[in-house]
Amino acid sequence: MIRSTLALIRAQLTEIRRSKTALFWMSAFPLGFLLLFGFVMARGDARVMAIMMPGLLTTTLMSAALFGVALPLVQQREIGLLRRLRVTPAPAAVVALAHGITAILTGAISLVVLIVLGGALFGMQVAGSWVSLFGVYLCGACALAPMGLLVGSTARDIRTAPAIANLLFFPMMFLSGSAMPFAVLPDGVKTFARLLPTTYLNEAYSGVIVRGEGLMTLAGSLAVLLAIGVIGIVLTSMLFRWEGTEPIPRRSLAIIVAAFTVTLGIAAFAAPAFKMGDMPGARRVEAGAASGQVLVLRGATVLDGLGSRIVNARVVIRDHRIAEMSLDDDRVALPEGATVEDVRGRFLIPGLIDSHVHWGGSGGIGAAPIEMTDDRRAHDLRATLAAGVTGVVSLTDDLNEMRTLSNNVAAARVDAPRTFYAGPSVTARGGHPTEMFSFMPGLADTLTRQVETPEQARAAIAELDRQRVDLVKLVLEPGFEGEPMPRMKDEVFRAAMAEAKARRMRTTVHVGTDADVRLAIELGANGIEHTARGLTDETIALMAAKKITFTPTLVVLDWAWKRDVVRGSDAEARRLAIPSIMSSLLDPKSPLAVMLTDGELSQTMARAFEGSMRQTAKAIRAGVPVMAGSDAGNPVTFHGISLIRELELLAQAGMPLTDVLKAATSRPADRLGQASLGRIATGAIADIVVLDADPTEGIKAYRQVSGLYLGGRKLDIKALP
């Protein structure tokens, strides 16, 4: 049997090699789709190409299985080749197996070619391993090849075979997320897609290529494919026909249809949710304990984060998303089984987003023993939530820790702000902020990527791209007068920016001077962090014209407020900060003691703060998209409450109060490509803060948090921090 199978496979491969038509379609079909997906749909974007590659591989394998198996089988029956094979020792199972293995071998070649060319032409990278990729391919081939055999067995002639194959091919391509991202399909189509084997194959490919998952993580989807394959292989023999004149056994056909229907029906209910159901580039968010809930918030005024408001609103939350928003009308029935909360007289806003934090920093100076402990980090997560901050952008933190935290929050395994991260900063050898990490050997290498040549810069960006960071932070900081720092050379910075731009990665730049800002803008930076020394009106106008986001982090320089915090004058800061850290800052021997007086250094810092406020006021008037970021983690810049102070400073700088809300909600979410966050809208993640006062009437309203929902789950605000 083995010899017969190998002989038939060899003969079929020889036939393919000699057939110019077969070779053309084997190469032209996948390559044509690769170029279409890459240049037209992905527009050369490596990350988008990676998101679309699973659909292309699924389509290619489907084509090989349906057309590459069915049509040769029917053709061999028509020309009498199967009749001749019938009188040989080769049974029907050998003929069917040879056709299936041939299709698998040619499909594997197409897979390798597509992955290699995707990398060469578009810079696409596979996050997972080749072993996992081929494992997924074999499971998919196991499921789809028998379908080609079934089409080949049921088709009466070469004219009807393509019609039957197309009847399966096009629905499985367009309804499974292969031809277009699964996330954009209507909900009804997504539900029906669970009955298609190609959906599970597309999900598994996506797991390896986009998310870097292994075979064990993908076990649910792979089990469905293997089950379909086993059933198909077993039942293929029931329909196999040597002659076109042989009748098709209807009983066998009914059994096969019933078997596939039952298998896919069970899969539709039992298989895990598809992770590819999120928009490309968006962070996946799961319901956790909110799964199955229906929650209705009635009577509040909704400020949606986009500039609109609804007075006396009804917000319906299903699972972890906002399902409906409308006026609260007693004549309209409430959803059956809903939990109803009366929030009349209060104001609902989206969860706030702090666009510049350092989770590794404690707000102290390292003098309190708790600062470097897990207890301090856990406290800061809760304190941030207690301030109404449900999302942060981490800049210069441990990459592995941020990935773990981000995944745990997204999976609803921990109550903490949603964390988007850049990981390590890209800076010059010995440049800022490496000097801040000298107290611990090796810490600077963890929190920065120090580059001296264009090659090193490109390699650093490529590494961060493989790690799927949300954005890249680069540092252009020459230091201060009398305190110079190594600054990234212009040609090195250019190489880093060019590499990031080629990979379509978001970039933000820590700047020191006006010249640094100009260079960053020239090279296509998406954002600027901190105010710059000597920032000119012309540069501000350029930022406005090019819509460069600007995160001034005013609070980190606001030492007048920080003195009040340390002395206990700010009640909210006193409530949210760790007492032992506050006490350590009051120590007369503390390096910060001189900052808590009205001496010369304090006056110098006050002038720097006033300059930053003037720059920010000009940027606001010019129309620069200003975002709220606290630089939390720096001395006396405590997590959570510092963002609230930043909002107060933005209002003081002249930002309209409606824009202040945008600066901490929809604007940072849009910058990250997270269209389901930072707003109260149908389909958005239900991260909602309840305030007792209207923040568009008075900036102090942000200090009056009375309720908090994280992904639809109500948190006990009194238990935080």
N, C-alpha and C positions, 0 to 999 in steps of 0.2 A: 504493500500500500504506500509506503514511504517513497519507494523508488518510482512508482507511478505518479505520485504527486509531484515529486521533483522534476520528473521528465516533462510533465504538462506545464509546470511553472517555467521551465527553461524554454519550452517551445513558445509559450505566450510572450515571454520577454523578448525572444528573438523576433517574433512577429511585430511587436511594438517597435523595436529598434529599426526594423526595415520599413515600417509604415511612416511616410512623411506626414501624413494627415494626423496620425496618432501622436507623433512627436510634437507637431505644431500645437495641437490642443493641450497636450500635457504641459507645454511651456508657456504658450501664449495666454491661456486662461488665468493661471495664478499670477503671472507677471503683469498682465494687463490690470488685474484687480489691485495688485500691489502699487502700481503707479497711480491708479485712480484714487485709492485710499490715501496714499502718501502725499501726492502733490496737490490733489484737488480737495479732498475731504480733511486731511490732517494738516495741509498747507506746510508740509515739511517739519512739523513739530514732532520731536522725538517722543515726547510723552503721550501726545494724542495718538501717534502711530502705534505705540505700545498698547494703548487702550483698544485700538481698532484691529490689531493683529489677531487676537483670538477669533473674531468674526471671520477674518480672511482665512485663517487656518481651518476653521469649521466648514466654511463654504467649499474650500478646496478638497477637503476629505469627503464631504458630502458628494461633490461632483465625481470624485474618483470612485466612490462606492456605488452610486446610482448609475452613472453613465459608463464608468470604466468597467463595471461588472455586468450590468444588465445588457448593454448593447452587444458586446462580444459574445455573450451567451446566446442571445437570440440569433445573431448572425451565424454562429456555428451550427445552430439547430437548422436554420434555413438552408445552408449550403450542404447539409447532410453530414457534417463532421461529427456531430454527436451520435448520429446513427452508426458511424464507423467505430466510435469509441465504445459504443454499447456492446459490441461483440468482443471487446478486449477485456482483460481481467480487471480493468479499472472500474470500480463501482461509481454510482452517482455521487456518493459522498466525496470521492477523490476529485471528480471534475469540479464540484462546487467549491471544495477547499482550495484547489489550485487557482480558480478564478479569484477567490477572496484574498489569498496570499499575494497574488500578483498585484492586485489593487493596493494592498497594504504596502508593498515594497515601493511601488511607484509613488504612492502618496507620501512615504517617508522621505523620498528624494525631494519632493516638492516642499515639504516642511523645512528641511535643512536649507534649501535654496532661498525660501522666503525669509527665514530668520536671518540668514547671513546677509542677504541683500537689504533687508530692513535696517540692519546695523550699518552697512556700508553706505547706503544712500541717505538715510535719515537720522543716523546716530541712535537708533532704537536699541534699548538694552533689555534683556530678559532678567527680571528680578530673581527668579528661581533658578533651579539647576536644569541641565540638559536631561539628567536622569528622570526628573519629575515630568519634564516636557514630553519625553518619549513614553513615559508611563501613561500620561493622559492620552497621548495619540493612540496607543495600542488599545486602551479601553474604548475610545471613540470608534476606532476601526472595528473593534469587536461588535459594537452596536450597529454601525451603519452598513458594513459589508453584507451581512445577511439580508438587509433590505434590498440591496442591489440584486442579490440572488433571487429574492422573492419576485422582484419586478421582472427579472429575466425569465423566471419560470412561468409567470402568469401572462406575459405579453404573447400575443398570437404570432406577430411578425415584426419585422424591423420598422414598420410604419407606426405601429401602436406602442412600441417600447418607449420611444422618447416622450410620447404624450403621457404615459403612466408615470415615467420618471419625473417629468416636469410637474405633474400633479402633486408629487411629494416634495420635490426640490424647492419650489418657490415659497410655499407656506413655511417650510422649515427654515429657509433663509431669512425671510422678511419678518417672521413672527418670533424668532428666537434671539434677536439681538445680534445677528450675524451681519446683516446689511446695514444696520444703523444701531447706535448705542441703545442697549436695553433700557436705560434710564429714561429715554424720551418716548418710549412706547406708552400708549394709553393703558390705564389700569386693567381694563377688560382684556386687552391683548396679553398683558403680563400674566394674568391668571390663566389664560388659555395656553400660554407658552410653557407652563409646567407640564403639559401633556406631550411636549415635543422632545425627543432625545437630544436634538441639537442644542437645546437650551442648556442642558446639563453639561454638554461638551464645551459650549462657549463659556460657561461659568468656570469649569475646571481649567481651561486654557487661561482664562483671565486670572485665576488664582495663581498660576505659576508665573505668567509673564508680567502681570501688573503688580500683584501683591506679594510675590516671592514665597508662596505657600508650598508646602511639601505634600506628598501623596496622602499622608495620614490626615492632614487638615481637610483635604478634598474628598475624604472617604465617602461622604454622603452622595455626592454627584457621581463619583466613579462607580459606586455600588449600583446606581440606577442604570448606568451604561452597561455594566457587566451583566446585569439581570436581563436587559433587553437583548444583549448579544447572545446569551445562553439560550433564551427562548427562541430567538431567530435561527440560531444554528440548529437547534433540535428540530424546529418545525419546517425548515427549508426542504428537508427530504420529502415532506408530505406533498409538496407541490412540484417537485422537480420532474420535468418532462423531457424525454429523449427526442420525441417527435412533436411537431407543431399540431398534428392532427389528434394527439391524445387529449381527451377531455380534462378540463380543470376540475378536480374534486371539490365541489362546493362545500361539502362538510368540512374538509380540511381547511379551506379558506375561512370558513366561519370560526373554526377553532383558533386559527392564527389571529384573526382580528380580535376575538374575545380575549386571547392571552395577552396581546399587546395592550388592549384597552385596560384590562385589570391591572397589569404591571404599572403602566403610566398613571393610572388613576390613584393607585397606592402611593406612587412617588409624589404625585401632586400634593397629597396631604402629609406625607411623612418626611419628605426631603427637606433639608434646612432652607431658610430664605436665601435668595440669591444676593450675594454681595455686590454683583455688578449692577444691581438695581439703583445705585446712586449715580448722580451726574458725574461725568468724567472730571477728575480732579477734586471732587468734593470728598470731605471726610465722612466715612460711614458712621452713622449714629444708630444705635440699637435701642429698643424700648426698655429692656430690663424688666424691672418690677412694674413698669407702666403698661406692659403688654396686656391687652384685653380691656383696659379701663376706658370709660367714657366720662369725661369731666367737663362740667359746664361752669364757667365763670360769668356771673350775671351782674349787670348794672354799673360797671366801672366805666371810666373814660379811657379809651385805648389811644395811646400815642404810638403809632406803628413803627417809628424809627426811620420812616421815609418822608416825613413831613406832613402826614395826614393824621386826623383824629376822628374817633367815633365816640360820641357822647351816649351814655346808657347802652353799652354794647353787650352783646352775648358772644362769648368765645367758647366754642366747642372743641375739646381736645380728645382725640382718639389715639390710644397708645401714646406715642411720644410726639405727635405732630398736631398742629392746629388744623382741624377738619373744616370748620365753618366759622365765619364772622358775620354778624348782622346786628341790627338794632334789637334790643331785648324787648320783645312784645309778648305780653302774657297770653295773647290769643294764639300764639304759635306754640305748638306742643314741644315739650322737651324730649330729647332722645330717650328711648326706652332704656331703663336700667342705669341712667346717668347719675353720677354724684354731682350735686349742685352746691356751689359755694356763692354766697351773696357777698359781693365786693362793692356794693354801692358806696359812692362818695370817695372811692379810691381811684388811683391812676395806674394803668398797666403799661409798662414799657418793656422793650426787649431787654434781655440780659445784657449788661454792659460788657464791652471788650476792651481790655488794656493792651494797647499795641506795642508795648515795650516793657518787658519784665525780665528779671533774672531770678529764677526759682532757687538758684544756688546761693543767693545772697539773703541775709537774714534781716537787714535793716539796722544791724548793730555793727560793731567793729571787731568782732571775734573775741571779746572779753568775757562774754557769758558762756558758761559750759554748754548750755542748751543749743547754741547757735549751729553747731555742726551735726546735730542729731536728727534722726528721723522724726522725733516728736516735734521739733521746730518746724520741719517741712510740712508735717501733717497739720499743724496749727495754722500755718500760713495759707494752706489750701482752704481751710474752713473760714479763716478770716476774710479771705478774698471773696468767697461766696456770701458771707455775711454783709459785705459792703454792696452786694448786688452785682458783682462782677462774675459772669458765668463763662467768660472766655478770655484767653490771654495769648499774646505772641511772645514766645520765649526766644531771646536773642543772647547767644553766648552761654549756653548751658550744656551739660553732659548729654550727648546725642542719644545714648542708649536709655538713660533715665527718662528723657523727654518722650521717646517713642513709647516706652512702657506706660508712662502716665497718660499719654494721649490715647493709646489703645484701650486702657482700662476705663477711662472716662467715656469714650465712645461706645464701649460695650456695656456701660451702666454698671460696672463692677465696683466703682468707687464714686463717692460724691466729691467732686472737685471741679474747678473750672476747665472747660475744654481748652486744651493746650495745643497751639500750633507753634512750630519750632524751626529755627534755622540751624540749630546745633552749634558747632564751633564757628567763630568768626574767622574770616580770611584776612590776614594782616601781614606786615613785614616781619622779618626775623627780629625778635626782641621788641617789636612795636606794640602799641596799645591794643588790647588791654593786658598783655603778658606780664607787665610789671606788677599788676594787682594780684597775680597768682604765685608770686615767688615764695610765699610762705610755705608752700607744699610742693615738694619735688614731683614733677610729672604732671601737675595740674594744668600748667599752661599748654602742654601738648594735647591734653584732653579737650580743653575749651577753646583752642585756637588751631588754625592751620597756618603756619608761618611759611611764607613763600618768598623766594629771592629771585627766581627766574620765571620767564613766561611759561616754560614747560611745567614747573612746579605749580604755578597758578592754574593752568589748565587741568592738571591732575587733581588738584584739590577740588575744583568745581565738579569734575567728573565723579569723584568719590561722593560728594554731597548729593549729586543727582541720583547715584545708585542707592543712596540711603533715603531717597524720596522725601527730602526736606521740603517744607512748605515755602520757604524763601531762603535766599542767601544773604548773609550780612558781610559786607566788606568794610575795611577800615582805612580811611585816609586821615591820619592824624599826625601832624608834624610836631606836636607838643607846644609848649608855651615859651614865652620869652624867658630865657635863663634855664628852661627845663626842656630841651629838645628831645624828641623821640624818633627812633627809626621809622620812616614812613615808606609805604609801598612805592616802589619806583613806578613812574607813569607807564612804562612799557609793560611792566608786570601787571599793573591794574588793568591796562587795556586788554591784555591776554585773558585775564580772568573774566572781564565783562563780556568779551567776544565769545568765550566758551559758554558762559551762562546764557547769553542771548541766543546762541545757536541751539541750545537745549531748551529754549523757551522757559527758563527759570526766572522767577520773580527775584528782583535784587533790591536791596536797600543799603545805603552807604552811611556809615558813621563819618561825619565830616568835621574838620577843624577850622578851615578857612573858606573864604569866598571862592578862592581858586579851586579848592577841592570840590565845592558844589558845582562849579562850572564844568570841571572835568567829568564829574559823575553824570551830569545832565547830557553832556556831549556824547557820552558813550552809552546812553540809553538806560540809565538807572531808573527804576520804578519809584524809589522812595529815598528820602533824606531823613536821617536820624539826628536829632539835636539841632540847636541853633549854631551858626558858624560865626567865627570872629570876622568882623568886617563885611558881613553879608550886605551886598548892595541892592538898591532898588531894582536895578537892571536884572540882576540874577533872580530876584523874587518874581519879577514879571515873566522871566523865562520859565520858572517853575510853574507859574499859573498857566502860561500858554501851553505847556507840554503836559499839564495835569500830573505833575510829580507830587506824590504824597509827601507830607511834611509832618513829622512827629517831633515837636519841639522839646518835650519832656521838661517843662518849666519847673515842675515841683522839685526836681532834684537840686535846683539852685535856690529854692525859696527858704533861706535859712531863718528868716523872721518867723515863718510858720513852724519850722522845725524846732526852734527854741521853745515855742509854745507847746509843741508836742512833748518834748523832753521834760518840760516843767509841769506837764499835766493839764495844761489849759484847754486842750482840745479833747472834749469828753469822748467823742467817737473814736479818736485815735487811742486814747487811754483804754477804752473798752476792748479794742481789737488787738492791741500789741501785747507781747509777752512781758510781764512785769520785770523779770530778771534782766532782760535786754534793756528795757527802759532805765533800770537802775544803773546798769553798767555805763550807760551814756552820761550819767550825772557824776561819775567819778571825776574828781578834780584832776587826776592824773591821766584822764582819757585824752587821746590825741585830738578829740573834738572839743575839749574844754575851751580852747581859745575861740572856737566858732560860736560859743554860747554867750560870749560877751560882745560889747560894742566896740571892740578894738579895731585896729587898722585892717586886719585880715577880714573881719566881718564886713567892714565897709567896702572892701574890694569885692567880696562876694555879692554884696548888695548891688553894687554897680553892674556886675556881670548879669545878675538877675534882671535888673531894669533894662539892660540892653537886649536880653532875650525876650522880654515882654514887648519891647518896641518892635523887634523883628517879627514876632508872632502877630502883633497887631497889623503891621504892614502886609504880611502874608494873607491875613484874613480879609483885609480890604481889597487886596489884589485878586482874590478868588482862588488862592492856592488851596487844594484839598487838605486841610489840616486835620490830623487825627490825634486822639487822646492817648498818650502813653506816659507812664509814670517813671520809668527806669527803676521800678521797685526792686529792692534788694540792696541798693546803695545805703550808706549810713543815714539813719532817720528817714528812710523812704520805705515805710512799711507797706507790705502787700495789701491791696484792697483799698484801704483808706486813702492812700496816696493818689489813686486814680480819681477819687472823689474830689480831692484838693486840686488835681489837674483840671477837672471840669470847671471848678470855681475860678481858676486862673484864666482859662480860655474865655469864660464869660467876662472876666475883668479886662481882658485884652480886646474886648469889643465883639466877640463872636455872638451872634443872635442865639437865644436860648434854644430855638428849634434846631439850629445847626450844631449846638453843643451835644444834643442828643444824637444826631447823626454821626458826629465825630467819634462817638463811643459805641455805635451800634452798626448801622447798615454800611457806613463808609469803610470801616476796617474789615467787615465781612466780605464786601465786594472786592476789596483789595486782595484778599486771600482766595477769591473765587468760590466763596462759601455762600451761595445765594439762598440757602435754607436757614441761615443764621442772621442775627442782627436785625430782625424785623418781626413784627406780629402780622402775619399774613397767612392765607390759606396754603397749606402744604409746608409751612416753615416748621422747624423744630421748636417745640414749646419750651424755650428758655425764656421765662417771664419773671419780671420783678414787679411787686406791688408796692407802690408808694402812697403815703398818706397825703401828699401835696402834689401840685402840678409843677413839674420841673420846667415847663415853658413859661411859667409865671414867676418863679423864684428859684435860683440855683441851689439854695439850701435844701430843696426838696429831695435831692439825692441822698441826704443823710437820714431820711425818714422811711427806711425800708421796713415794711410790715409783713411781707410775704415773698416767697421765692419758689419758683418751679423750675426744675432742671430736667429737661426732656420729659415734661409732663408729670414728673414726680414731685409732689409737694415736700419741701424740706422744712424742718423745724427751725425757723429763724432764731428762736430763743436758745436753741442748743448750739448755735454757732457763735463764736468759734470754739 
